[in-house]
Amino acid sequence: MWAHSPSKVTGRWHPLADHLRSTAGLAREFAAVFGAGDLAAALGLVHDAGKAACAWQAKLVKVSATGDRVNINHKNLGALLVRDRALAAAIAVLGHHGGLECPQDLLGLSFGPDDEQTLERFFEVVPEARGLTDGPPLLPEAWSESVLLGEMGIRLVFSALVDADHLDTGAHAEGLSRPRVTQPADMTELVRRFEFNRAVLLADRPERSDVDRVRAALYADVVRRAAGEPGVYRLPAPTGSGKTMTAAGFALHHAARHGKPRVIVAVPFTTITEQNAGVYRRLLGADVVLEHHSNAELDDRRLRLAAENWDAPFVVTTTVQLFDSLFGRKPARSRKLHRLANAVVVLDEVQALPVPLLVPILDALRVLSQHFGTTVLLASATQPSFEHLAVWKSLDIRSLVDDPVQLFTRLKRVRYEWQLAPKPTTDDIAAQICGERQALAIVNTVAHARGLYRLVADRRPDAEVVHLSTRMCPRHREVTLRRVRKLLDDKEPVLVVATQLVEAGVDLDFPVVFRALAPAESLQQAAGRANREGRLPGGGRVVVFDAVDAPVPTFYRIGVDKTRALFGEGRDPDDPVLLEEYYRRLYTGLNVDEARRGSVIQDNRAELDFRAVADGPRIAGAGSARDRLLAFRMIDEDPVTLIVTTWDEPGRATELLRELRTGERPAGAVLRELRGYMVPVPRAVASAAQVRALCRPVVEGHDELWEWCGDYDPHVGLDEGEIAKETVW
């Protein structure tokens, strides 16, 4: 009996018994980390039990040469076998291809007329599976303490199952003797490597400044505290304090001290992912650091192995990727989740987490920390007051900085100027920018950035005028940022107009920053791009403006209202005390604890309705459409990924697309390289007729990944015009 068609590499069929035992063994190994090894192994051993059916085997032989689907249900039998012992977790078997649904699906299962014969055939090749039908429940006893704890446990064991299944299937397809699983890294050795390379990196810097001395003291103090017990930590480090390196140092030392095999750093923007991953590769080595920020994860049968499973000791990803996976239900997104158990998770620029989703996010982090051995580090110059929310009121959050106010005072490097009344025009702001030799302007939408860029570029032909937004593919942004940094270092004229993708964590240092009015946390983050090294005698300037012809976008208005009430002349967003009051008012004003979206998601989690969490609840009962506005989605615009083939290295992206379409190379490797050419755009934009006409699908039948066949502007990237004037990214 076979599990899969012959490998194109070896020509050998994949025996069903071999696949089930290998999947069970890997799943046990993955889930043992969080005490669910027996449960995961049982699910792995029976997940393809239905493939023992004569009809299934005959159809596999028939379609083996064509690559078509067998299209005969093979999941129900395995779920039935373990339903009484795996309980609700048996839905992992039902969902190992299509995704998690809800436990009610198990109630309607019953044995069919041919199942007795199929069971005997199955037990004949996997006799040890007979012992799974009787015995005590396989769910860890602790999961019964809380329904939300059990919900997280099911997510993680589902992850262990689908990752094991995909790894073994992939090994067969590639002709490998065993699944490709990275051996646990020696974290003590990684700490040694990190510290050595950090010392080398710092030694290459020019003369030490007062800021450098503050950074060194902060790093030493924070790393000393890495010996503390696993839990939730806070690093309230001002911009320019070396937070990126300090957070990584804490995470690595903590992992080595407590036997944690993995550090996962999540940041809000892909630009920071690219930048930070580059720094970490220098410090740890390219073989250690995995960079993962693409939204293009396909569940197509042929391409599902392309999904990333974070099998690396140091992962750099985005908060979108992290939390959309944590609350997702499809195998492609879920297979990485078991890596969160017993890991150190660093949430950088944590102020950027979406407020409507804070309650489920914070609750999930609490459960992971208290029950699955995960240490969480909240790192940001703008620390939200999460402890004021009910979901974290009883949580012990340990600060890695004893006196944040003193630290912020020592590292104060800018002065704020406010242009709110009377309101200037965008043309006025362009004129002011053109009066500077080096300046950065950050605005709230893609369209405003393009318009302001063109105004400045027209007026200053003698200076290098640069645009930055996520409409530029990552390789384009990377080259542009390198160019900007060189111009800054060489004291050459350079004027940059960008969206907020540069305001958090991107290593740029300008004498003056112009920031369109936005919530306080955005203003404070933008200020971190001014006088970053603290070398300007009078400090850097931060000009906050409210342009009359570029009104505040809808998604910012409540935060802006609270900002207007608290900040202004003499009341800077850099003040930690004022920021705490700002967050208290913001959360109260938004009623975050009782907000409908977060509450509905929590209710659906408690019902173990994974489909409703990820896709939204039914609008009007069974069979009706789902309310996507009440689903867990980090980006409400619902992104579509466009692949640009006309920027840089002519033909390379086209060749990669050909390899992806033909299956010439493993899809995962091809997609990793293609990430440098990917541009995410909101689905509403991608669906517009004039945009859709310039796209063609990468894989027929999938609308998440498209090839962009239109023009690609060498300055602003993919320009879809007025369609997206309200989009922020």
N, C-alpha and C positions, 0 to 999 in steps of 0.2 A: 504493500500500500504506500502511496506517495502523498507528500504534502504539497510539492510544487513541481512544475515542469522541469525538464533538463536545463542545467546551467549552460548558457551560451559559451562559457569559457571551457568547461570540462566535458560537457555533453552528458553528465550524470544526472539522473533523477534524484529528487530529495525524499528519502524515506520518511514516512509520517512519524514513526516511532522516534527516529533520530531528532526530528524537529521538535516534537513535544517534550522530549527529555532535555534537550538543550535549552529550550525556552523556559522550562520549569527550573532548571538549575540556575540560569542567569537571573530569572525573576526572583528566586529565593535570595541570591546574593545581593541584588539591589535592595530588596525590601527588608532584609535582615537588619539593615542600618536603623530602621525605625520599628523593629519588633514585629514585623509581619511577614517573615520569611516563609513560614508554613502556608499561610494564606496565599501568597503570591505563587509559590510552587504549585499548589493545587490548581489555581487558575491557569497557570501555564501548561500543566499536564493535560488539562481537558479542553483548552480553548479551541482546538481544531478537531475535537472528537467526531463531529459530524462528517468529517472528510473520510471516515471509514465506510460510509455508505457506498454500496455498489454503484448507485446512480452517479454519485459525485466522482468516484474514481473513473468511471467510464467517460464522463464528460470531460474530465481533465485530460485524458488521453486524446480525446477528439479535438480539443482546442489547443493542445500543447504547441502545435506548429504555427498557429495563427496569433497567439498572444491574447485571444479573447478571454472574457471572464467565464468561469464555470456557471455562475448565476444560480447555484443551488444552495439554499441555506445550510450552513455548517456550524452555526453558532449556538442554536437553541439546545442541542443535545448536551453540550458541555455545561451550559448554565443550569440545565435541569439536574445534572449529575451532582453538582455541588451546591445547589440552591439551599438545601436544608442546613448546610454547615457554613457556607460562606455568607449566607443571609443576603443583605442588600449588596454586598460586594460582588455577588454573582453577576451583576449588571456589567462588570468589567469584561466578562466573556462575551455578553451580547454586544458590547460596544467596541470590541477590539479592532474593528474595521470602520464602522460608521460613527462611533462616538458614544459617550455616556448619555443615557436618557433619564429614566427614573425607575425605582424599584417596582412600581406597579406593573411594569412590563413583565416581571417575573411571574406574577400571579396568573397570567393568562397562558402560561406555557403548560403543555401536556405532551406525553409521549404519543407519537404517531404509530401507525400500523407497521412500519418498517423499522422502527427504532430498536426493537428487541434484537433483531438480526444485526443491525449496525453496532449496537453495544457489544455484542459477542465478538464481532470482528475487531472492534476497538480494544476490548480487554485481551484479545488474543495477542496483539502486538504490544500492548502496554498493560500487562497484568497487574502492576502495582497500583493502577488507578482504581481497582476494585475496592481498595481500602478507603477511598475518599467518600463513599456513599454513606457510611455510618460513623458516628463518633461525635465528640463535643464540637461546639462552634469553633470555627477557625479564626474569627475576628479576635484581635487582641482585646482582652477584658477591659482595658482602660478606655477603649473607644466608646464604651457604653456610658461613660460619665457625662458626656455631652453630645448632643446630636451634631453640633458643628465640629467637634473633634472627630466624630465618626465620618462626617462628610469629607474632611481634609484627609483622613486616612484612606478613604475609598479613592480619592483623587491620586494619592501617591502610589497606592498599590496598582491602580489602573496604569499609571505611568510606568511602573516597573514591568508590568505585563507587556504593554505595547512596545516598550523599548527592547525587551528581550526578544519578542517575536520578530521585530524588524531587524535586529542585529543578526539573528540566526538566518532569517530569510536572505538578508543581504550577503552574508558569508557564502551561502549556497550559490547565489547569483554570480558572485565574483570569483567562485572557485577556490575559496579559502578553506583550510582544514578546520578552522574554528572561528567563531565570531570575533570581530575586532573590538576588544575592550582594553582601554588603557590601564596599565597597572597603577595602583595608588602612588602618588608622588611622595617623595621624602620631604615633608614640609620644613623640617629642620634645615635641610640642604638648600631649599628655596629661600629661607630666611637668610642664610649665609650669603647666597648669591645676591639677593636683594640688597643687603647691607653693603656688600663690597661694591657693587655697581652704583649704588646711591652715593657712596663716598667718592668714587671716581667722577661721577656726574657733578657733584657739588664742587670738587676740586677744580673743575674746568671753568667755573664761573669767574667773572672779574672780581674786583675788590669787594670784600664783604661789607654789607650795609647794616644799618640798625634793623631793617626788616629781616635780613638773613639771620641775625642773632635771635630775634624773636621766634622765627621759624624753627631754628635748631632747638631752642628750649622747649617749644611746644611739642616737637616731634619726640624728644627724649621723654618728656612727661607722659605723653599719650601711650607710647610704646611700653613704658614701665607698667602702665595700668592694664596691659593686654593679658596679664596673668590672672585678672579677675575671672570670676565664674561666668559661664555662658549665660546670655540673657539679652536684654535690649540696652544699647548704649547710645549716647548722644555726643556728637562732636560739633559744638557751636564755634566753628573756626572762621574768622573774618576772611573775606576775599583777599588773596595775596599772602595768606599765612602758610601756604604749602599744603593745603588740605588734601589734595589728591594723593600726594606721596605719604602724608601722615596717616590717612585712612587706610591705605594699602599696607603700611608698616604695621599698624595695629592688627589688621585682619590676618596677616601672615604670622605674626608672633602669636596671636591668640590661637590660630589654627594649629600651629606647631605645639603649643603648650597643652592643648586639650584634645589632640588627636583628631582634628577635623581635616578631611581630605581635600577640601575645595573652598575657594574664595570666589564669590560672585559679586561683581560690582555692576550696579544698575544706575544709569544716568538718564536724564529726561530727553536729551537731544542726540541725534546721530553724530553731529559734529563733535560733541564731547566724547562719544564712544570712540570715534576715529582717533582723536587727539590722545585720549588717555590710554587707549590700547597701544599706541605707538610708544608712549612713555614706559608702560609696563613691559613691553617687549624688550626695550633697552635694558631694563632692570632685571628681567627674569629669563629672557630668551624667547624667540619666536615659537619654539617647540612647547612652551608652557602656556602661553596666552592664547585663548580663543576669543575672537571678536565676533559677536553675533547681534545684528540689529535689523536684519531684513524682515519685512512683514510677509514676504513671499514664501509661505509654507503650504505646500499642496498636499492634499489627501488623495490625489489621483493614484490609482493602483501602481502605475508604472513609475511615478515620481515620488511616492510617499517616503522612500528611503532617503530623500533629500532633507527631510526634517532634521533639525539639529537636536542632539541629545546632551550637549554640554559635557561631553566626556573629556574634560581637561581640568587641571588643578586650579587654573585661574581663568575665569570667564568674565568678559566685559560685554555687557548687553544694555538694552534700553529698558526703562521702566514699563514702556508699552509692551515690549516682548515679554518681560517678566510677569506682569499682572494679567495681561490678556491670556497668557498661558496658564497661570494659576487658576483663573476662573473660566477657562475654556473647557471644551468637552471633546474636541477632535483629537485623534491619535497624534497627528503631526505636531500640534501645539503641546499636547500633554506629555509626550514621552520624556521630556527633560525634567519633569517636576520632581522625580525621586531624588535628583541631585541636590535639592534644597535641604533635605534632611541631613542633620549634622554638618551643615556648611556654615560659613560666615558670609552673610549677605550685607553688602554695603550699599545703602541707598544714598547716592550722592545727589546734591541739590534737591533734597526731599521736599522743599517748599513747592515744587512743581507738580506734586501729585494732585490729580483732579479732585476738587472739593466734593462734588456729588457722590464720589465713590470712596470717600475716606473711611466710612464706617466698615464696609466689607474688607477694604485693604488692611486697615489697622487690626481688625478682628483676625484675619488670616495670619498676619505677622505675629499676633499674640499667640495663636494656637501653635504655629510652627516653633516659636521660641519656647513655650512652656511644655510642649509635648513631643516635639520631634527633633530636639537638640540643636535647633538653628540659633545662631547668634546674629542679631540684627544691629547694625550700626547706622544711625541717622546722621549724615554728614552734610552740613550746610552753614553758610554764613547767615542764612535767614531761617532760623529754627522755628517751625510752627509749634504752637502750644497744644500738642495732641493730648496732653494729660488733662486738658479742660473738657475733652469729650468723654462721654460716659463709657465708651468702649475701652478706653485706656486708663480710666480713673484709678483703678486698683493695681495697675501694672508698675513694677519697680523699674524706673528708667534711670540708668546711671550716667551722669555727665562725666566726660573725660577732661573737662576744663573747670577748675574750681571757681574762677572769677571771670566769666565771659565779658562783663562790662569793662574791666580793666584791660583785658586782651584787645577788645575792640577799640578802646581809647588809645592804646599804644600803637595800633596799626591804622589809625585814621589818616587817610591820605588825600581826601578830596573835600571840596566845598560845593554846596548845591546852590544853583540859581534857578528861580522859578519864573516861567513865562506863561502864566495861566490867565491873567486878566490885565490888560486886554489880550485876547487870543491872537497869536500871530497867524499868518497864512503859511502854507507849505513853501511858497516862494520866498517868504521872509526867512524861514529856517534854512532854505537852500543858500540864500545869500550869506547868512551867518557862517554856515559850514564852509563856503568858498573863501571866507576871510581867514580861515585857519590854514596852517601849513600841514598839520596832521590832525585828523579828527575822525571819530566814529559816530555815526548816527544809527540809532535803533528805533524801528517803528513797529506797529502792531500787526500789519497785514502784508501779504505778498504784493498786492497791487500798489500800496502806498510806498513800499520799498522800491519797486520798479520806477514809479513816477518820480520819487525824490532823487533816485540815482541818476535818471536821465536829465533832470534839471541841473544837478551839480556837474555832471559830465559835460553838458553843453557850455557851462560857464567857466570851467577850469580845464581847458585843453592842455595847459602846461603841467598839470599834476596827474598822477595816476589815480583815477577814480574807480572804485571797486564795488561790486554788488555781491552780497552773500545771502542765499536763502536755500531752503531745501528743494527748490525747483532746479537746483544744480545737482548733478550726480555727485556722489561722494569723491570720486577721483578728481573731478573738477574743483570741488570745494577744497580738497587737500592741497592741490597745486596753488590755488588762489591764496589760501591762508599762509602757505610757505612764502609766497611772493610778498604778501603784506608784512609778515614778520621781518623779512630781509629789508624792506624799505624803511620800516620803523628803526631797525638796528642801525641802518646806514644814514639815518636822519634825513631821508629823502621825503619830498612831499607825497602824501598819500591820504586820500579821503575815502572812507568806507561807509556804505549805506547797507544796512542789513535788517533782517527780521530778528526776532528775539532768540534765534538759534545760537547767537553768539553771546547772549547776555549771562549765561551761567556756565562757568567752568572753562570757557575757551581762553587760551593763554594769549591775550593781546594786551598791549600796554600803550594807551594813547594819552596825550596831555589833556584832551578835552573829549567828553562824550555828550552827545545830544540824545535825549531819550523822550520819545512821545509819551504822554501821560498814560500811566498804567498802574496796576495795584502796587502797593509799597514794596512787596518782595521783588517785583521786577525792576523797580527803580534802584533798589539796593544792589541787586545783582549786576545791573548795567554799570553802576558806579565802580564795580570791581574791575572794569576794563580801563579805568582812568588811573594814571600814576600808580600802576600795579606794584612797581618796585620801590615806591616811596622816595624817588630821587629828585623830584621837582621841589625847589625851595619853597614855593608858595602853595604847594599842593596841586592836585588836578582839579579840573572844573567838570561839573555835571550839570548840564542845562536841561531842565525838565520843561517841556512845552506841550501845550494843548492846541494843536492847529485847528483853526475854524473850519477848514475844508477837509479835514480828516478826523471825523468824530470818533469817540471811543467806541470800539466794537461792542456788540451786545454782551459777549461772554466776559467782558472785563468790567461791566458797569457797576456791579455791587462792590467789587474790590476797590474800584476807583472812588466811589462815594465814601467809603471808609477811609481811604487814603487822604482825600481832600479834608476830611474832618479832623484828622490827627497830625498831618504833616504839612510843612510849608516853610516859610522863612524862619530860620532858627530852630526848626524841629525836623531833624534829619531822619531819613529812613534807616540810617546806620545805628540808631540808638536801640539797643536790645530791649530796654524797658518799654519804650514806645511800641516796638514791634510786637511784644507780647500782648500789650493792650489792643493793638490792631487785630491780632489773630483772635483774641477773645471776642471782640466786637463782630468780627467777620463771621465766626462760627455761630455766634448767637443770632446775628442778623439773618444768616442763611438757614438757621435751625438745623444744623448738620446732623445732630443726634436723631432727629425725627424726619429728616428729609425723605420724600416718598421713594425716590429711586434707590437709595441705599437700603431703606427699610424693606422694599419689595425684594431686592436681591437677597437680603438676609433671610427673609421669610422663605424664599425659594430654596435657599441653601438648607434651611432647617427641614424642608420637605424632601430633601435629597433630589430635587428636580433640577438636574444638571442642565437639561435643555433650556429650561426657563431662565436659569442664571445666565447662560451664554447667549441665548437668542431672544430672550424676552418672554414674558408670560403670554398666554392666549388672551386676545382682546375680548372675545365674547364666548368663551367656553370651547369645548372640544371641536377640533376641526377648523377653527377660525384662524385668522392671521395672528402673528405674534407682534407684540409691541416692542419694537427695537429700542425705543427711548427708555425702557425700563430694564434693558439688558446691561450686563457688565461689558463695557467697551471703553478703553482708555481714550480712544479718539472717536468722537461721535461722527466725524465725517466719513468713517468707513473707508479706509484707504484702498486704492488699487495701485499696484506697482507697475510702472512703465520702465522698460529697459531702453536706454539710449545707445544707439550704435554708431552715432556720427561724431562723437567727441573723442579726440585723442586716439592714438594707435589705430588708425583706420583698419577696419576689418576684424579686429580682435573680438569685440563684443558680438559681431555677426557670426564669427566662427564658434564662439561659446554657445550661442543660441542654436546653431546647427548641431553641436554635440549634445545639447540638452534634448532637442527634439528627436534625435536618432538613437539616443541612449548609448552613444559610442563610449562615453566615460561615465563613471558613477555620478548620478545627478547631484549628490551632495557637494562633491568637489567642484562641479561646474557652477552651481549656484553660489558657492562661496566666492568664486572669482567674479561672477556676474554682479555681486553686490556693489562693486565699485561703479557700476553703470546704472544702478536702479534709482528711480525717482518716484517716491510715493505721492499720490495726489488723491484728494477726496473723491469718493465714488460719484458724487453729484457732478463734479467737474469732468471726470473721465467719461461719464455717461452722456454729456452734452454732444449733440450730433456733430458739431464741427471738430470736437476733440476725438470722438470715437471713430470718425472717418479717417483719422490719421494713425490709427492703431490696428494691429492685428494680433490675434491670440498667440501666445507662445505654445500653449497646449490646447488643442481643440476641446471645447466644452468647459473650459475654465475661464472665469472672468476676474481672477485675482492677479494675473500676470500677463502683461501685454508688451509687445514690441512697439516702440514709438517710431513712426515713419515720417513724422513731420520735421520741421526745422528745429535746430537746437542753437540758440543764440550763444555766442562765445562769451558774452558778458553776463547775461541774466539766466541762462540755461533754458529750460523748457518754458516757453511763454505762451500761455493759453488765453491771454488777453483779459477782457473784462469779466469773463465767466466766473472767475474766482476772486473778485475784489474784496470779499469779506473773509477769505480764508487766511488763517494765521500761520500756516506752515507750508 
